[in-house]
């Protein structure tokens, strides 16, 4: 099954705050739960697409817990 992506769904601009937060979390080597690791890796696979507000909110919560 082929997934078609509308051009408007692709991010065509410089990195967003969410992508910077994602990078920080991907560099962590310990302290994340299994669920957090899977969530972060799933967002990494979606890089280049717009994240939902809920995804961004949860990403930021994880970042504040582990990186600030």
N, C-alpha and C positions, 0 to 999 in steps of 0.2 A: 504494500500500500504506500503510495507516494503522498507526502504531505506538501501541500502548496502553501507558501508563505507570501503574503502580500508585501510588497515593497515598503508600505507604510509601517509595517511591524518591525522592520530592521532599524537599528540605531545607526544613524549616519553621522553622528557628531562625536566630539571628544568624550573621554570616559566620564561617566556619571559618578556621583557620590556613592551610589550603591555598588558600582563596579570596583571602586577603590576599597570600600569596606570588604567586599568579597575577596579581593587580593590579600588584604591583611589576614582574613580568616583562613584562606588557603595556605598561608605560610605558617600557621600554628601547627606545632607538632604534638601537643598534648593538651589535655584539659577539656576537650569537647566530648560530648556524649555521642553515642553511635548515631542517634537521630540527627543531631546537629551536623555531624560529618556528612551523612547522606543528604541532608537538606542543602548544605553548602555545595557539595559536589553536583547535585542536580541543577542548582542555579548556575554553576560553572559551565555545565553542558548547554545551558540556555543563553550563554553570553552572546551578546549581539542582538537579543530581543528585549523588548520592554518588559520589566518585571511588574507584577501587580503591586498595588499599594500594600497589601497584606504581606507579600513576600519581602518587600523592602522593610516593612516594619519589623518583621521577625528577624531579618538579617541584622538590622541595627541593634535589636535587643541582644542578640548573640554577641555582636561586636562589643557593646558596652559591658557585657558580663565578662568577656575574656580579654579585651584589648585596651580598655581604658584605665 
